[in-house]
Amino acid sequence: MTRPTLWNRRTFLQRLGYLSGLAVFRPHSTWSLLGKSHRVLGSRTAENTPGRLFAYVGSQGHGIQVFAVENNGWMLAQTIASDKPSCLALHPSRNFIYAVNEIDQYQGLPAGTVEAYSINARDGRLTLLNRQPLSLSATAPRYLAISPDGSKLIVAVHGGGSYNLLPIRPDGWLERVSAILKEVGSGPDQERQNAAHPQMVLFDTTQDRLLSADLGSDRLNVFTLAEDRLIVTHRYSTEPGSGPRLLALHPSGRVLYVMNELNASISCFGYDAASGRILDRLHHEPLHHALPVKDAATAAMTMHPSGNFLYTSRSCSIESSSPGSRITAWRMDPATGKLDLIRESDRWIKPSCVGSMVSAHNALFVLSQTEGISRLDFDPASGSLDHAVQVAEVSAPKSMVLQYL
């Protein structure tokens, strides 16, 4: 008999396509040969989901780590040397994982890189397929997205202000950069907006258009992926000095949420997927008045796969006079885009710098510079979160992908 779950496995994996990734797997008898067992922290029975779950974590301190998530906790199964993997993405086939390396130089040239890994279907381990450099001056890449058909990979490049497109072969290998879209523009913040600084790319529901956020030029973009190039479909200028960084598209495809890092706010826009146009701003909320804008170090945002709740975090740096993070839970109105505050709290987590968050069907995972990975259980009725429990000790985690095998 199949146990009832909130969603079936196929629906859950489809919803994960709107988010940054996560993954987990079941211990295997040969694990003692694969690596040292990791200390089990914060075990909860909520991980008891059909199938083997693997968590792939990219961090500044440990490269890429593979964890097996079981009822008795998270176990470290593999550690791979990778240079500043700031963003991980799962291929639509779920057979490959890609990592963008947020570096300024590769083999003596000013360029970041992207790595391709195959996933072993038996034990979840990763094997490096190849590593490709980005275009010259494409340094400090921040984010990547994979086309729904799995044939293209697009990178948002902070340094050099560009987008790089790389073809993906059927066997998962990355080919060389085939197209470059160079951006120009600036904003009123002379220190952080001296040039265009793309931060994020996200495919919309049409599967051939991308949304992007450019912190440097205070601009949102819509691109159309046509064969081997990106075509500008629409540009939308946001409030000067806002610094748009993160995007979340409602599963309906009609409402776009933008987290603005520089003025500490979140904006909601209508979106017409048919024409590829960002429409009028529907809603705007300032974030965390008690946290000085000048002290902010990172911003994080994730949408619950149900499309009912949004979670945001804004953190101060460890060196700040008031280090720490706040997590805010919002209820979303899918028709109007309006956000209603559920709760804002710094008690859900210890004082730390939140780098990113990932929402699964029953939990919110918080990646913290000082606390590793923590889990907050989720109330599906109210959207409220339980107190955080540390599940894995990872040095400065940046991105996580969940994968069922």
C-alpha positions in Angstrom: 0.0 0.0 0.0 1.3 3.5 -0.9 1.4 5.9 2.0 -0.5 9.2 1.5 1.8 12.2 1.0 1.2 15.9 0.4 2.2 15.5 -3.2 3.1 12.5 -5.3 6.7 12.1 -6.3 6.3 13.4 -9.9 4.4 16.6 -8.7 7.0 17.2 -6.0 9.9 17.0 -8.5 8.1 19.3 -11.0 7.6 21.9 -8.3 11.3 21.8 -7.4 12.0 23.0 -10.9 11.0 26.6 -9.8 13.5 26.6 -7.0 17.1 26.2 -6.3 17.9 22.5 -5.8 18.3 20.0 -3.0 19.1 16.3 -2.7 19.4 13.2 -0.4 20.0 9.4 -0.4 19.8 6.2 1.6 22.8 4.7 3.3 24.5 1.9 1.2 26.5 -1.0 2.6 29.6 0.4 0.9 29.4 3.8 2.4 32.2 3.1 4.8 34.4 2.9 1.7 33.0 6.1 0.2 34.0 8.5 3.0 33.9 9.3 6.6 30.4 9.3 8.2 29.2 12.8 9.0 27.9 13.7 12.5 24.2 13.3 12.6 22.4 16.5 13.6 18.8 17.4 14.1 17.2 14.2 12.8 13.5 14.3 12.1 11.1 11.8 10.7 9.8 14.3 8.1 12.7 13.2 5.8 10.9 9.8 5.6 9.8 10.2 1.9 9.5 7.4 -0.6 12.6 6.8 -2.6 16.2 7.6 -1.9 16.9 11.3 -1.2 20.3 12.9 -1.8 21.4 16.4 -0.9 24.1 18.0 -3.0 25.6 21.1 -1.3 28.0 23.6 -2.8 30.0 25.5 -0.3 33.0 28.0 -0.1 34.7 25.7 2.4 34.2 22.2 1.2 33.5 22.3 -2.5 30.6 20.0 -3.3 29.3 17.5 -0.7 26.9 14.7 -1.2 24.7 13.8 1.8 22.3 10.9 2.3 19.2 11.9 4.2 17.7 9.1 6.3 15.4 8.9 9.3 18.4 8.9 11.5 19.9 12.0 10.0 22.2 13.3 7.2 25.3 11.3 6.4 28.2 12.6 4.4 28.9 10.2 1.5 31.2 12.2 -0.8 33.3 15.4 -0.9 34.4 16.8 -4.3 37.0 19.5 -4.7 35.3 22.4 -6.6 36.4 26.0 -6.7 33.7 28.2 -5.1 30.6 26.5 -6.4 28.1 29.3 -5.7 25.1 27.7 -7.5 24.1 24.2 -8.4 21.4 23.1 -10.8 19.9 19.7 -11.6 19.4 18.7 -15.2 15.8 17.9 -16.2 16.7 14.3 -16.8 17.9 14.2 -13.2 21.1 12.4 -14.4 23.4 15.4 -14.2 24.3 18.3 -11.9 26.0 21.6 -12.9 27.9 24.0 -10.8 29.0 27.5 -11.5 32.4 28.5 -10.1 32.3 32.1 -8.7 36.0 32.8 -9.5 37.8 35.7 -11.2 40.5 33.7 -13.0 41.0 30.3 -14.7 44.2 29.0 -16.2 45.6 32.5 -16.1 42.7 34.2 -17.9 40.0 36.4 -16.4 37.0 34.1 -16.5 34.7 32.0 -14.3 33.9 28.4 -15.1 31.0 25.9 -15.1 31.4 22.2 -14.2 29.3 19.2 -15.3 28.8 16.1 -13.1 27.0 12.8 -13.7 24.9 11.2 -10.9 25.4 7.5 -10.2 21.9 6.1 -10.1 22.9 3.4 -7.6 24.6 5.4 -4.8 24.1 9.1 -5.8 27.8 9.8 -6.1 29.0 12.5 -8.5 31.6 12.1 -11.3 33.1 15.1 -13.0 32.4 15.1 -16.7 34.2 18.3 -17.7 34.8 22.0 -16.9 34.3 24.8 -19.3 35.6 28.4 -19.0 33.2 31.2 -19.6 33.9 34.1 -22.0 36.8 36.4 -21.3 36.0 39.0 -18.6 33.0 36.9 -17.5 34.2 36.8 -13.9 32.4 36.0 -10.6 29.4 34.2 -12.2 26.5 34.1 -9.8 23.8 31.8 -11.1 22.9 29.3 -13.8 19.7 27.9 -15.3 19.1 24.9 -17.6 16.6 25.0 -20.4 13.6 22.7 -19.8 14.6 20.5 -22.7 18.1 20.1 -21.1 20.0 21.3 -24.2 21.2 24.7 -23.0 22.8 26.2 -19.9 22.7 30.0 -19.2 24.9 31.7 -16.7 24.3 35.2 -15.1 27.8 36.8 -14.8 28.3 39.4 -12.1 31.7 40.6 -13.2 31.9 41.8 -16.8 28.1 42.1 -16.9 27.0 39.4 -19.3 25.1 36.3 -19.9 26.8 33.2 -21.3 25.1 30.3 -23.1 26.6 26.9 -23.3 25.2 23.9 -25.2 24.7 20.6 -23.3 25.4 17.4 -25.0 23.0 14.4 -24.6 25.7 12.7 -22.4 25.7 15.7 -20.1 29.0 17.2 -21.2 29.2 21.0 -21.6 30.4 22.4 -24.9 32.1 25.8 -25.2 30.3 29.1 -24.8 28.2 29.5 -28.0 26.6 32.9 -27.3 27.3 36.0 -25.2 24.9 38.8 -24.3 26.8 41.8 -23.0 24.9 44.2 -20.8 25.5 47.9 -20.1 24.0 50.2 -17.5 24.6 51.5 -14.0 22.7 52.8 -11.0 23.0 55.5 -8.3 25.1 53.4 -5.9 28.6 54.2 -7.1 30.1 51.4 -5.2 27.8 48.5 -6.1 26.1 49.8 -9.3 29.1 51.1 -11.3 28.2 48.7 -14.1 25.6 46.0 -15.0 25.8 43.1 -12.6 23.4 40.2 -13.6 22.5 38.1 -10.6 19.9 35.5 -11.5 18.2 33.8 -14.4 15.0 31.9 -14.3 12.9 30.1 -17.1 9.3 31.0 -17.2 6.4 28.7 -17.9 6.7 28.9 -21.7 10.0 27.1 -21.3 11.8 29.2 -24.0 12.0 32.5 -22.2 14.2 33.6 -19.3 13.7 36.2 -16.6 16.7 37.9 -15.2 17.6 40.4 -12.4 20.4 42.9 -12.8 21.5 44.5 -9.6 23.9 46.9 -11.2 21.5 48.6 -13.7 18.2 48.3 -11.6 16.7 46.3 -14.4 14.6 43.2 -15.0 14.9 41.5 -18.3 13.0 39.0 -20.4 15.1 37.0 -22.9 13.9 34.5 -25.6 16.1 31.5 -26.2 16.3 31.0 -29.9 18.5 28.3 -31.2 22.0 29.3 -30.0 21.4 32.8 -28.8 19.5 35.0 -26.4 17.2 37.7 -27.8 16.1 40.6 -25.7 12.3 40.5 -25.5 11.5 43.1 -22.8 13.3 45.3 -20.3 11.7 46.7 -17.2 13.5 49.5 -15.1 13.0 49.2 -11.4 13.2 51.9 -8.8 16.7 53.6 -8.9 19.0 52.2 -6.3 16.8 49.2 -5.6 19.3 46.6 -6.7 17.1 43.6 -7.9 18.8 40.4 -7.1 16.5 37.4 -6.6 13.4 36.2 -8.5 10.6 33.9 -7.8 7.8 33.1 -10.3 4.5 31.9 -9.1 3.5 28.4 -10.5 0.7 30.1 -12.4 3.3 32.0 -14.4 1.4 35.3 -13.9 3.1 36.8 -10.8 6.8 37.6 -10.4 8.4 38.4 -7.0 11.7 40.3 -6.9 13.9 40.8 -3.9 15.8 44.0 -4.0 19.1 43.9 -2.1 20.1 47.5 -2.0 17.0 49.1 -0.7 15.9 46.1 1.3 12.5 45.5 -0.2 10.4 43.0 -2.1 8.3 43.9 -5.2 5.6 42.0 -7.0 4.9 42.4 -10.7 2.3 41.0 -13.1 3.9 38.9 -15.9 2.4 38.0 -19.3 4.1 34.8 -20.3 2.5 34.8 -23.7 4.1 38.1 -24.8 7.1 37.9 -22.5 6.4 41.2 -20.8 6.7 42.3 -17.2 3.6 44.3 -16.3 2.9 46.9 -13.7 4.1 46.6 -10.1 1.3 45.1 -8.0 2.7 45.2 -4.6 5.8 46.4 -2.7 7.0 45.7 0.8 10.0 47.1 2.7 12.0 44.5 4.6 13.4 44.6 8.2 13.4 48.2 9.1 15.5 47.3 12.2 18.4 46.1 10.1 20.5 48.9 8.6 20.7 48.7 4.8 24.4 49.6 4.9 25.2 46.5 7.1 23.3 44.0 4.8 25.5 41.3 3.4 23.2 38.8 1.8 19.6 38.4 0.7 17.7 35.1 0.3 14.2 34.2 -1.0 12.4 31.0 -1.8 8.8 30.3 -2.7 7.0 27.3 -1.3 6.1 24.8 -4.1 2.4 25.2 -3.4 2.6 28.8 -4.4 0.9 29.9 -1.2 3.9 31.1 0.8 7.1 33.1 0.3 10.1 33.2 2.7 12.7 35.9 2.7 15.8 36.6 4.7 18.2 39.5 5.0 21.4 39.1 6.9 24.1 41.3 8.3 27.7 40.3 7.9 29.6 38.6 10.6 31.8 41.7 10.9 28.8 44.0 11.4 28.0 45.7 14.6 24.8 43.8 14.8 25.4 40.4 13.0 22.4 38.2 12.5 19.6 37.2 10.3 15.8 37.5 10.2 13.5 35.1 8.3 10.1 36.5 7.2 7.2 34.3 6.3 4.5 35.7 3.9 1.2 34.5 2.6 0.7 35.2 -1.1 -2.4 36.2 -3.0 -1.9 34.5 -6.4 -4.5 36.9 -8.0 -3.3 40.3 -6.8 0.3 39.4 -5.7 -0.3 40.9 -2.3 1.9 39.7 0.5 0.5 39.4 4.0 3.0 39.1 6.8 2.7 35.8 8.7 5.7 36.3 11.0 9.1 37.9 11.1 11.5 36.4 13.5 15.2 36.1 14.3 14.3 33.4 16.9 13.9 30.7 14.2 17.6 30.7 13.7 20.8 31.4 15.7 22.6 34.7 14.9 24.2 33.9 11.6 24.5 35.0 8.0 21.9 33.2 5.8 23.3 32.7 2.4 20.3 31.0 0.8 17.2 29.1 1.5 15.5 26.1 -0.2 11.8 25.2 0.3 10.7 21.6 0.0 7.2 20.3 0.4 7.4 20.0 4.2 10.3 22.1 5.3 12.5 25.1 4.8 16.2 24.5 4.6 18.5 27.4 5.6 22.1 27.6 4.5 24.1 29.7 6.9 27.7 30.8 6.9 28.1 30.0 10.6 25.5 27.3 11.3 25.8 25.1 8.2 22.4 23.7 7.1 19.3 23.9 9.3 15.8 22.6 8.9 12.6 24.4 9.9 9.5 22.3 9.7 6.6 23.9 7.9 2.9 24.2 8.8 1.0 23.7 5.5 -2.1 25.5 6.9 -0.6 28.6 8.3 2.8 28.8 6.6 4.5 29.3 10.0 7.9 27.7 10.7 9.1 25.7 13.6 12.4 26.5 15.3 15.5 25.6 13.4 17.4 22.4 14.0 20.9 21.9 12.5 21.1 18.9 10.2 24.6 19.2 8.7 27.8 20.9 9.5 29.0 22.6 6.3 31.4 25.5 6.0 29.7 28.5 4.3 27.2 26.6 2.2 25.9 28.6 -0.9 23.6 26.3 -2.8 21.8 23.0 -2.4 20.0 20.6 -4.8 17.6 17.8 -3.7 17.3 14.7 -5.8 15.4 11.5 -5.4 16.8 8.3 -7.0 
